[in-house]
Amino acid sequence: MQELKKVAVIMGSDSDLPVVKGCIDILKDFGVPTETHVFSAHRTPGKAAAFSKGAADNGFGVIIAAAGMAAHLAGALAAQTYLPVIGIPVKSAAFGGLDALLSTVQMPSGVPVARVAVNGAKNAAFLAIQILALNNPTLTKQLQDYKKQMADGVEKKDAAIQAEVNK
């Protein structure tokens, strides 16, 4: 079996860390190697482009990009790589994340960016894991086990509610 690819978690600002922390934690819980950076599409476009251009050669399989406000980071990274890029629109004070969502969604043909909900960092991690699991049976099994645990948790909650309400 081939070595597990890394996931890059890129933030447009260090203020995005509280949102992105859940993503990083999930990736680590699944044993996915991660590398986290702050690159700005507007303030450090050269560094962001260089990272994205070299990501595949440096062992990455997926790039996750979190940014608020103008939120061009995911698109700027996607323009420089053939790797899948997942955008996390980050909620801002001015527009509640709608601006970031629209900026992340509106990509030209040939430069796709998958995206999750505003502040949906945990789902970004799960989507990255699902992508990597396509070529990794161990990761696939971990995902199957996790989904079963989620289902079991719902079943237990249902049983508890039924016991309380249907006395």
C-alpha positions in Angstrom: 0.0 0.0 0.0 1.3 3.5 -0.9 2.1 6.1 1.7 -0.8 8.2 2.9 -0.8 11.7 1.3 -0.7 14.8 3.5 -3.5 17.4 3.7 -2.5 21.0 3.6 -4.6 23.3 5.8 -4.1 26.9 4.6 -5.6 29.9 6.4 -5.8 33.4 5.0 -5.2 34.8 8.5 -4.3 33.5 11.9 -7.7 34.7 13.1 -9.1 31.7 11.1 -7.5 29.2 13.5 -10.4 28.9 15.9 -12.6 27.8 12.9 -9.9 25.5 11.4 -8.9 23.8 14.7 -11.7 21.3 14.4 -10.5 20.3 10.9 -7.0 19.8 12.1 -8.1 17.8 15.1 -10.2 15.4 12.9 -7.4 14.9 10.4 -5.0 14.0 13.2 -7.6 11.7 14.8 -7.7 9.8 11.6 -3.9 9.7 11.4 -3.8 11.9 8.3 -0.5 13.9 8.2 -1.3 17.6 8.0 0.7 20.7 7.5 -0.9 24.1 8.4 0.1 27.5 7.1 -1.0 31.1 6.8 -0.9 32.4 3.3 -2.8 35.3 1.9 -4.1 35.4 -1.6 -3.7 39.2 -1.5 -0.7 39.8 0.9 1.5 36.9 0.0 0.3 35.7 -3.4 3.7 34.5 -4.4 4.1 32.2 -1.4 0.6 30.9 -1.8 1.2 30.1 -5.5 4.6 28.5 -4.9 3.1 26.3 -2.2 0.2 25.2 -4.3 2.4 24.6 -7.4 4.7 22.3 -5.4 2.1 20.6 -3.2 1.7 17.4 -5.2 5.5 17.0 -5.5 5.7 17.6 -1.7 3.4 14.7 -0.8 0.1 16.4 -0.5 -3.1 14.9 -1.8 -5.6 17.5 -0.8 -5.5 21.2 0.0 -8.0 22.8 2.4 -8.2 26.6 2.3 -10.1 28.7 4.9 -10.7 32.4 4.3 -13.2 35.1 5.1 -14.3 38.3 3.6 -13.1 38.4 -0.1 -12.1 34.7 0.3 -10.1 34.3 -2.9 -7.6 31.9 -1.2 -9.1 28.6 -2.3 -9.4 29.8 -5.9 -5.9 31.2 -5.9 -4.5 27.9 -4.7 -6.7 25.8 -7.1 -5.5 27.9 -10.0 -1.9 26.6 -9.3 -2.5 22.9 -8.8 -4.3 19.8 -10.1 -5.0 18.6 -6.5 -8.5 18.8 -5.1 -9.0 22.0 -3.2 -11.7 22.4 -0.5 -12.7 25.8 0.5 -14.0 26.8 4.0 -15.8 30.1 3.8 -15.2 31.8 7.2 -17.9 33.9 8.8 -17.1 37.6 9.0 -18.8 40.4 10.9 -19.9 42.4 7.9 -21.9 39.8 6.0 -22.0 36.7 8.2 -19.9 34.7 5.8 -22.1 35.1 2.7 -19.4 37.1 1.0 -16.9 34.4 1.6 -19.3 31.7 0.5 -20.1 33.5 -2.8 -16.4 34.1 -3.4 -15.6 30.5 -2.9 -18.5 29.2 -4.9 -18.0 31.4 -8.0 -15.1 29.7 -9.8 -14.5 29.6 -13.5 -14.7 26.3 -15.5 -11.6 24.3 -15.2 -10.6 25.6 -11.7 -13.0 23.8 -9.4 -13.1 24.3 -5.7 -15.2 22.1 -3.5 -16.7 23.9 -0.6 -18.3 23.2 2.7 -20.7 25.4 4.8 -19.7 28.6 6.3 -17.3 27.7 9.2 -17.7 24.0 8.1 -14.1 23.1 8.9 -15.0 19.6 10.3 -16.7 18.6 7.1 -13.7 19.9 5.1 -11.6 17.4 7.1 -14.1 14.6 6.4 -14.3 15.4 2.7 -10.5 15.3 2.5 -10.4 12.0 4.3 -13.0 10.6 1.9 -10.9 11.7 -1.0 -7.7 10.1 0.4 -9.7 6.9 1.4 -10.3 6.2 -2.3 -6.7 4.8 -2.4 -6.4 3.7 1.2 -8.3 0.7 2.6 -7.3 1.6 6.2 -8.7 5.1 6.0 -11.9 3.6 4.3 -12.3 1.2 7.3 -11.8 4.1 9.8 -14.5 6.1 8.0 -16.9 3.2 8.0 -16.3 2.7 11.7 -16.8 6.4 12.4 -20.1 6.5 10.4 -21.3 3.4 12.3 -20.5 5.0 15.6 -22.5 8.1 14.6 -25.5 5.9 13.6 -25.2 3.9 16.9 -25.2 7.3 18.8 -28.4 8.3 17.1 -30.0 4.9 17.8 -29.2 5.3 21.5 -30.6 8.8 21.6 -33.8 7.6 19.8 -34.2 4.8 22.4 -33.7 7.2 25.3 -36.3 9.6 23.8 -38.7 6.8 23.1 -38.3 5.5 26.7 -38.9 9.0 28.1 -41.8 10.2 25.9 -43.6 6.9 25.3 -44.0 5.8 28.9 
